Amino acid sequence: MNPEPGGAIAGGRSHGTARLLAQFADAGYGAVTPPVLQPVEPFLELSGEDIRRRIFVTQDAGGAELCLRPEFTIPVCRHHLAHGAGGSADYSYCGPVFRLGREEPDEFLQAGIESIGRTDVPAADAEVLGLALEGLSALGRSDVAVRLGDMGLLDALLDALAVPPAAKRRTLRAIAAGRSLDEVTNGVRQEDPHAGLLAAIQGQDPRGVRAFVEDVLSIAGISRVGGRSAGEIAERFLSKAAAQASGGAGLNPENRALVERYRAIAGDPDAAALAMRELIRTAGLDHPPLEAALGLFEERTGFMAARGLSVERFAFSGGFARNLDYYTGFIFEVTAAGPSGPPLVGGGRYDGLLQHLGSPIPVPAVGCAVWLSRVAPSDTSQTSDTSHP
């Protein structure tokens, strides 16, 4: 099923934005406008650390915590679960999002698309990237560079190397944040400011540790730190204590070297696939899920080429990871060509997100967001979006 295109978001837009939304509608992506006020919990649990620190939080009359929507993917997924009748649907949106600013306003416009429920994964991935580039062209921006990554490949590689779950999560987060892997490598000593606490809670009842952390934060009048609840903070301390007690449940030097080799892979998608096959061969990795992930990568490249996209101009990087926790597969960013700048478009695949939000079964999904104020500030400064608070 597809929602009906059009709706309130189409009114009062600039000519460029209207063309963008018309392209999305012509491709079958029906317009939706999720509420500005959203439950805060999904964003704290499922967004990356960067967004968690920048959310505007409030409460309703009953004391429930809400937030101004910091992005559209989670709200659109919640809309799909409430109204999608369990089928597939393609959505478009346009409206303001709200994040505590750095060098940009706290409120800015985003447009985008989300394709939920399609099982033709590589074709859907290629379609979303193609529509993103066509949308930028409608906004007068064809001078762009495309960077690709694949969280599914990285995830499968870590599984093939039998990296422990806690170390796997920390490795993925380190790569997403562009940090060194020293913090997750066995044998690399780093002074931990919490060493005394970690030693004290080793072997303790997890319920008691959680209660202790909650009491300390309550005494200080703090409900969350960096977007994490007291329970989540306690879980992190318990995981670190368990790793310390076991001598370091992290990457061993051999596995780290292979991860660094993957991280160094760069080039167009075809060249990257050849480099990944060489890594798998020389490492002697016989892991069907890794082979399947690489096969999906190559099939996606074929669908991109079939859409007429200039695949040879795209740049894959094994070290590229978008700093959102819900991505599970293909990811991409589009920036202005030339000196590096902030993304004009960012997106990717998030096959586990809807299950986290309450779906009883996994639901494949992929989408992208366009930062309208970055693409054409003068062309998108005015809006009559009825979802404005």
DOROLUM-598243 format. One line per field, with one value per residue (C-alpha): x, z, y; residue in one letter; residue number from 1. Coordinates in Angstrom, 3 decimals, decimal comma, always signed. Layout:
DOROLUM-598243
X: (X:...)
Z: (Z:...)
Y: (Y:...)
residu: (A:...)
num: (NUM:...)
END
This chain:
DOROLUM-598243
X: (+0,000:+1,056:-0,334:-1,938:+0,589:+0,118:-1,132:-0,378:+3,364:+3,133:+1,650:+3,621:+6,986:+9,696:+9,732:+12,768:+11,289:+7,975:+9,826:+11,610:+8,345:+6,684:+9,481:+8,997:+5,231:+5,716:+7,898:+5,051:+6,210:+3,071:+3,352:+2,988:+3,479:+4,272:+3,542:+6,240:+5,961:+7,215:+7,881:+11,492:+12,358:+12,849:+15,318:+17,291:+17,436:+17,939:+19,582:+23,304:+25,094:+25,259:+21,468:+20,871:+22,884:+20,968:+17,307:+14,831:+12,870:+9,596:+6,765:+3,038:+0,445:+0,810:+4,579:+5,417:+8,639:+8,284:+10,660:+10,565:+11,290:+15,058:+14,701:+11,973:+12,902:+11,644:+8,410:+7,666:+8,302:+5,930:+3,353:+3,791:+3,259:+0,099:-1,370:+0,521:-1,701:+1,359:+2,129:+4,780:+4,596:+6,695:+6,561:+7,816:+7,957:+9,007:+9,085:+11,127:+13,322:+14,813:+18,290:+20,435:+22,569:+26,281:+27,047:+23,500:+20,059:+18,277:+15,355:+15,875:+14,010:+14,385:+12,706:+13,118:+11,746:+11,364:+10,632:+9,285:+8,542:+10,100:+11,896:+13,830:+16,599:+19,323:+16,815:+15,247:+18,681:+19,568:+16,201:+16,578:+20,066:+18,854:+15,890:+18,173:+20,443:+17,468:+16,032:+19,257:+19,210:+15,671:+17,071:+19,811:+22,610:+24,380:+27,888:+28,013:+30,171:+28,733:+30,262:+29,101:+29,483:+27,974:+27,224:+26,007:+29,418:+31,207:+28,767:+29,244:+33,030:+33,029:+30,827:+33,163:+36,027:+33,973:+34,355:+32,522:+29,173:+30,279:+33,480:+31,501:+29,187:+32,124:+33,977:+30,972:+30,559:+34,265:+34,195:+30,969:+32,583:+35,871:+37,841:+40,858:+40,294:+42,723:+39,794:+38,513:+41,833:+43,082:+46,558:+46,322:+46,404:+44,413:+43,874:+40,183:+38,844:+36,293:+38,796:+37,992:+34,245:+34,691:+36,766:+34,155:+31,192:+32,861:+30,772:+28,058:+24,328:+23,352:+20,110:+22,066:+24,421:+21,462:+19,816:+23,100:+23,512:+19,867:+20,238:+23,400:+21,790:+18,596:+20,549:+22,232:+18,878:+19,896:+17,578:+19,809:+23,445:+24,244:+20,753:+21,213:+18,999:+20,367:+19,685:+21,611:+24,545:+24,563:+24,573:+27,619:+29,479:+28,578:+29,797:+33,086:+33,538:+32,947:+35,467:+38,030:+37,490:+37,994:+41,241:+39,658:+36,779:+37,818:+39,550:+42,677:+45,613:+44,980:+41,318:+42,121:+44,570:+41,852:+39,314:+41,861:+42,417:+38,686:+38,576:+41,287:+39,400:+38,481:+37,565:+34,595:+32,180:+33,597:+37,169:+36,038:+34,302:+37,512:+39,504:+37,005:+37,155:+40,948:+40,716:+38,352:+40,598:+43,887:+42,288:+40,859:+37,367:+34,710:+31,549:+28,368:+26,731:+29,820:+29,697:+25,976:+26,630:+29,274:+26,961:+24,272:+26,822:+27,697:+24,030:+23,228:+26,016:+24,433:+21,043:+22,711:+24,344:+21,031:+19,426:+22,054:+23,950:+27,654:+28,889:+32,502:+32,312:+31,029:+33,551:+33,192:+35,042:+35,327:+35,869:+32,661:+29,797:+26,912:+26,636:+23,140:+22,733:+19,871:+21,661:+22,150:+23,269:+23,871:+24,632:+25,474:+26,117:+26,049:+28,140:+28,990:+31,844:+35,176:+36,311:+34,588:+31,491:+28,430:+26,164:+23,462:+21,759:+22,298:+20,582:+20,747:+19,128:+17,681:+16,131:+15,941:+14,351:+10,662:+11,048:+12,615:+9,586:+7,115:+6,767:+6,377:+8,524:+11,586:+10,670:+13,170:+13,426:+15,635:+15,450:+17,233:+16,938:+17,746:+19,032:+17,164:+18,869:+22,267:+21,268:+19,819:+19,555:+17,960:+15,469:+14,171:+14,179:+10,411:+7,823:+4,158:+4,367:+1,327:+3,365:+5,368:+4,906)
Z: (+0,000:-0,520:+1,199:-1,051:-2,345:-1,660:+1,686:+3,736:+3,350:-0,339:+0,246:+0,436:-0,557:-2,717:-6,366:-5,821:-2,816:-4,665:-7,537:-5,064:-3,406:-6,810:-7,824:-4,650:-5,268:-8,911:-7,694:-5,442:-2,126:-0,439:+1,814:+5,583:+8,390:+11,710:+14,850:+16,000:+19,568:+19,851:+22,725:+23,709:+24,559:+21,013:+20,182:+23,388:+22,761:+19,005:+17,796:+17,860:+20,688:+18,693:+18,436:+22,012:+23,339:+21,260:+21,823:+23,174:+25,911:+27,592:+29,502:+29,005:+31,725:+32,959:+33,300:+30,241:+28,541:+25,007:+22,598:+19,546:+16,691:+16,044:+12,773:+10,694:+10,327:+13,721:+13,507:+10,011:+11,222:+14,153:+11,669:+9,554:+12,535:+13,463:+9,952:+7,571:+8,151:+8,188:+4,492:+2,572:+1,957:+0,559:+2,377:+1,766:+4,201:+4,530:+7,647:+10,538:+12,853:+16,105:+17,548:+19,866:+17,370:+16,869:+13,880:+12,482:+13,764:+16,385:+13,948:+10,298:+7,379:+6,188:+3,364:+2,625:+1,831:+3,667:+1,881:+4,403:+3,850:+0,424:+0,171:-3,020:-0,864:-3,397:-5,812:-3,012:-1,877:-5,416:-5,841:-2,692:-3,693:-7,220:-5,974:-3,608:-6,478:-8,713:-5,882:-5,492:-9,224:-8,873:-6,262:-8,672:-7,135:-9,438:-8,261:-5,656:-4,346:-3,138:-0,322:+0,355:+3,268:+4,434:+8,068:+7,069:+5,656:+8,757:+11,045:+9,117:+9,193:+12,989:+13,280:+10,979:+13,304:+16,335:+18,061:+21,444:+21,449:+23,843:+21,876:+18,631:+19,827:+21,003:+17,722:+15,660:+17,818:+17,608:+13,818:+13,592:+15,678:+13,739:+16,853:+17,253:+17,988:+20,931:+23,349:+22,176:+21,606:+24,115:+25,385:+24,748:+28,169:+28,704:+32,031:+32,909:+35,139:+36,468:+37,304:+41,035:+40,473:+37,925:+40,398:+43,118:+41,068:+39,578:+40,527:+42,185:+41,708:+38,568:+40,230:+43,105:+40,705:+38,807:+42,045:+43,178:+39,946:+40,045:+43,676:+42,918:+39,958:+41,925:+44,770:+42,219:+40,622:+37,297:+35,268:+32,226:+31,235:+27,552:+26,715:+28,654:+31,500:+34,834:+33,798:+30,553:+32,403:+34,859:+31,979:+30,464:+33,774:+34,198:+30,671:+31,255:+34,620:+33,045:+30,318:+32,893:+34,987:+31,968:+30,987:+28,191:+26,039:+23,044:+19,696:+19,722:+17,727:+14,750:+14,496:+14,915:+12,011:+9,780:+10,845:+10,087:+6,650:+6,005:+7,329:+4,838:+1,782:-0,477:-4,098:-6,412:-5,481:-7,985:-6,815:-3,193:-3,790:-5,277:-2,270:+0,133:-1,669:-1,410:+2,327:+2,842:+0,819:+2,501:+5,971:+5,253:+6,324:+5,458:+6,723:+4,580:+6,064:+5,120:+1,597:+1,445:+2,594:-0,082:-2,705:-1,699:-1,989:-5,558:-6,518:-5,228:-7,377:-10,377:-9,648:-9,290:-12,686:-14,196:-12,969:-14,914:-11,824:-12,315:-10,066:-11,089:-9,515:-6,157:-3,345:-0,982:+2,330:+4,822:+7,537:+6,790:+9,238:+9,915:+13,602:+14,125:+15,984:+13,890:+10,550:+9,622:+5,978:+3,048:+4,060:+2,042:+2,226:-0,548:-0,120:-2,303:-4,677:-3,771:-0,224:+2,328:+3,948:+5,846:+4,115:+1,812:+1,920:+4,220:+4,437:+4,548:+5,514:+8,971:+8,910:+12,704:+13,618:+13,257:+15,390:+18,118:+17,825:+18,351:+15,127:+15,917:+12,898:+11,196:+8,558:+5,858:+5,425:+3,769:+3,419:+3,281:+4,433:+2,544:+4,563:+2,625:+4,336:+3,323:-0,260:-1,081:+1,963:+0,095:-1,657:+1,462:+4,109:+3,993:+4,811:+5,697:+7,119:+9,297:+11,595:+12,873:+16,661)
Y: (+0,000:+3,616:+6,711:+9,270:+11,810:+15,495:+16,707:+19,792:+19,599:+20,431:+23,869:+27,081:+25,604:+27,110:+26,059:+23,845:+22,075:+21,659:+19,970:+17,701:+16,637:+16,179:+13,805:+11,788:+11,659:+10,611:+7,743:+6,552:+7,999:+9,371:+12,411:+12,076:+14,615:+12,903:+14,961:+17,365:+16,066:+12,482:+10,050:+10,606:+7,001:+5,627:+8,402:+7,818:+4,077:+3,930:+7,159:+7,805:+9,580:+12,811:+13,113:+11,930:+14,867:+17,405:+16,503:+19,060:+17,257:+18,266:+16,585:+16,288:+16,939:+13,364:+13,591:+11,477:+12,599:+13,917:+15,599:+17,815:+15,426:+15,498:+13,538:+11,905:+8,222:+7,053:+9,125:+7,759:+4,203:+4,777:+6,102:+2,962:+0,673:+2,576:+2,923:+0,623:-2,443:-4,691:-4,185:-2,293:+1,429:+4,247:+7,598:+11,124:+14,023:+17,630:+19,753:+21,125:+19,071:+20,285:+19,691:+21,744:+23,621:+23,744:+25,916:+25,644:+26,742:+24,659:+24,292:+23,418:+21,870:+18,311:+16,435:+12,772:+9,347:+6,043:+2,749:+0,239:-3,434:-4,031:-7,359:-6,542:-5,104:-4,218:-2,666:-0,591:+0,614:+1,696:+3,409:+5,504:+6,659:+7,391:+9,426:+11,337:+12,364:+13,221:+15,294:+17,242:+17,881:+19,270:+21,645:+22,735:+20,665:+18,223:+19,212:+16,444:+13,614:+10,288:+8,261:+4,693:+2,303:-0,964:-1,726:-5,195:-6,103:-4,845:-6,664:-9,924:-9,535:-9,149:-12,249:-14,180:-13,229:-14,408:-11,045:-11,148:-9,272:-6,499:-5,890:-5,979:-3,204:-1,115:-1,675:-0,569:+2,544:+3,390:+3,135:+5,164:+7,910:+7,748:+6,742:+4,493:+0,809:+0,970:+1,086:-2,314:-4,088:-6,643:-5,853:-2,111:-0,481:+2,675:+4,357:+4,077:+6,850:+4,364:+1,604:+1,680:+1,423:-1,366:-3,363:-2,808:-4,067:-7,156:-10,178:-8,091:-8,637:-6,659:-5,540:-4,043:-2,218:-0,755:+0,367:+1,970:+3,944:+5,046:+6,202:+8,194:+9,962:+10,570:+12,194:+14,445:+15,284:+13,734:+11,488:+10,956:+11,407:+11,901:+10,645:+7,387:+6,269:+5,076:+1,477:+1,908:+3,472:+0,567:-1,932:-0,226:-0,378:-4,063:-4,883:-3,059:-4,777:-8,205:-7,445:-6,304:-9,440:-11,714:-10,032:-8,022:-9,268:-7,202:-7,509:-9,620:-8,200:-10,507:-9,537:-5,886:-6,078:-7,569:-4,944:-2,228:-3,797:-3,626:-0,069:+0,923:-0,372:+2,531:+3,097:+2,706:-0,127:-2,619:-2,054:-2,260:-5,615:-7,033:-5,790:-7,359:-10,700:-10,582:-9,851:-12,795:-15,103:-14,191:-14,320:-17,774:-16,747:-19,337:-17,661:-17,909:-14,765:-12,742:-14,143:-13,302:-9,726:-9,283:-10,787:-8,274:-5,466:-6,533:-6,978:-3,480:-2,034:-3,761:-2,165:+1,243:+0,854:-0,315:+2,948:+4,866:+6,029:+6,809:+4,004:+4,563:+8,038:+6,786:+6,315:+3,353:+3,560:+0,708:+3,285:+5,185:+4,676:+7,064:+7,913:+6,502:+3,227:+1,860:+1,390:-2,274:-2,299:+0,030:+3,640:+6,737:+10,464:+13,039:+16,177:+19,128:+18,357:+19,885:+20,687:+18,501:+19,932:+18,704:+16,162:+17,439:+14,034:+11,070:+7,726:+3,976:+0,691:+0,025:-3,444:-3,825:-0,494:-1,345:-4,447:-2,284:-0,004:-2,843:-4,834:-8,563:-9,459:-7,945:-5,351:-4,311:-0,554:+2,052:+5,820:+9,144:+12,751:+15,958:+18,953:+21,632:+24,588:+23,211:+22,510:+25,938:+28,222:+31,109:+28,840:+27,079:+29,780:+30,261:+27,613:+27,463:+23,925:+23,393:+21,110:+24,089:+24,388)
residu: (M:N:P:E:P:G:G:A:I:A:G:G:R:S:H:G:T:A:R:L:L:A:Q:F:A:D:A:G:Y:G:A:V:T:P:P:V:L:Q:P:V:E:P:F:L:E:L:S:G:E:D:I:R:R:R:I:F:V:T:Q:D:A:G:G:A:E:L:C:L:R:P:E:F:T:I:P:V:C:R:H:H:L:A:H:G:A:G:G:S:A:D:Y:S:Y:C:G:P:V:F:R:L:G:R:E:E:P:D:E:F:L:Q:A:G:I:E:S:I:G:R:T:D:V:P:A:A:D:A:E:V:L:G:L:A:L:E:G:L:S:A:L:G:R:S:D:V:A:V:R:L:G:D:M:G:L:L:D:A:L:L:D:A:L:A:V:P:P:A:A:K:R:R:T:L:R:A:I:A:A:G:R:S:L:D:E:V:T:N:G:V:R:Q:E:D:P:H:A:G:L:L:A:A:I:Q:G:Q:D:P:R:G:V:R:A:F:V:E:D:V:L:S:I:A:G:I:S:R:V:G:G:R:S:A:G:E:I:A:E:R:F:L:S:K:A:A:A:Q:A:S:G:G:A:G:L:N:P:E:N:R:A:L:V:E:R:Y:R:A:I:A:G:D:P:D:A:A:A:L:A:M:R:E:L:I:R:T:A:G:L:D:H:P:P:L:E:A:A:L:G:L:F:E:E:R:T:G:F:M:A:A:R:G:L:S:V:E:R:F:A:F:S:G:G:F:A:R:N:L:D:Y:Y:T:G:F:I:F:E:V:T:A:A:G:P:S:G:P:P:L:V:G:G:G:R:Y:D:G:L:L:Q:H:L:G:S:P:I:P:V:P:A:V:G:C:A:V:W:L:S:R:V:A:P:S:D:T:S:Q:T:S:D:T:S:H:P)
num: (1:2:3:4:5:6:7:8:9:10:11:12:13:14:15:16:17:18:19:20:21:22:23:24:25:26:27:28:29:30:31:32:33:34:35:36:37:38:39:40:41:42:43:44:45:46:47:48:49:50:51:52:53:54:55:56:57:58:59:60:61:62:63:64:65:66:67:68:69:70:71:72:73:74:75:76:77:78:79:80:81:82:83:84:85:86:87:88:89:90:91:92:93:94:95:96:97:98:99:100:101:102:103:104:105:106:107:108:109:110:111:112:113:114:115:116:117:118:119:120:121:122:123:124:125:126:127:128:129:130:131:132:133:134:135:136:137:138:139:140:141:142:143:144:145:146:147:148:149:150:151:152:153:154:155:156:157:158:159:160:161:162:163:164:165:166:167:168:169:170:171:172:173:174:175:176:177:178:179:180:181:182:183:184:185:186:187:188:189:190:191:192:193:194:195:196:197:198:199:200:201:202:203:204:205:206:207:208:209:210:211:212:213:214:215:216:217:218:219:220:221:222:223:224:225:226:227:228:229:230:231:232:233:234:235:236:237:238:239:240:241:242:243:244:245:246:247:248:249:250:251:252:253:254:255:256:257:258:259:260:261:262:263:264:265:266:267:268:269:270:271:272:273:274:275:276:277:278:279:280:281:282:283:284:285:286:287:288:289:290:291:292:293:294:295:296:297:298:299:300:301:302:303:304:305:306:307:308:309:310:311:312:313:314:315:316:317:318:319:320:321:322:323:324:325:326:327:328:329:330:331:332:333:334:335:336:337:338:339:340:341:342:343:344:345:346:347:348:349:350:351:352:353:354:355:356:357:358:359:360:361:362:363:364:365:366:367:368:369:370:371:372:373:374:375:376:377:378:379:380:381:382:383:384:385:386:387:388:389)
END
